[in-house]
């Protein structure tokens, strides 16, 4: 998980730096070099028929909402302080909890609804300056959370029958193909140094997803999930050192509420998974 958090943090850093390049071009590098990684890890016997699936519709929805989320977070990173974007992005589990009621028919009890309420208060605290000044860019991290929340639900459904590498590979393919439609609107030829950095967006994103999946496979979710909040520390450090961004007290307070909300949701989910069928209670 630590390696995954580091990779995602450096990817966010490069995306924010890449403001001089069209968004579609950055998406291309994120998708194409992600594809390269997955072709090296897929089973040899699936190279010729890697695309085979019986759940194409759900793959499509996962890719569509994932693409919307990715575009939204890229726009947010380019127009908002790094720590602010990272803080709001922690709200994804809040929306996942809500979506699970409708898409997975899960029962959500008092404690998780309380956590959802705390998380929404945190979001309001963070974005309040943005809404006051009509800064539309504060909407994009929230769109990212909504898209990512549905993606989490879709992956949970897909993973019962589909390999993780296929889910991730299809997403990278969709990103690459969609980005090609932006070529007529103008791409910028990068120099060698910038080309390396743009390629790193794809490699970092690809490896981060792999390391994230592996961490959940090898360790208890309760042990590894809190490590993702290190991304806020990285966001504050990178934002200050590179762009002279100093997070406000409201941002830090809101981030604390969102993080607390997410941790409560994680703890309650783990609690219910450990309960035996005879004593399950939804609180």
Secondary structure by P-SEA (a helix, b strand, c coil): caaaaaaaaaaaaaaaacccccaaaaaaaacaaaaaaaaacccccccccccccccaaaaaaaaaaaaaaaaaaaaaaacccaaaaaaaacaaaaaaaaaaaccccccccaaaaaaaaaaaaaaaaaaaaaaaacccaaaaaaaaaaaaaaaaaaaaaaaccccaaaaaaaaaaaaaaaaaaacccccccccaaaaaaaaaaaaaaaaaaaaaaaaaaccccccccccccaaaaaaaaaaaacccccccaaaaaaaaaaaaaaaaaaaaaaaaaaccccccccc
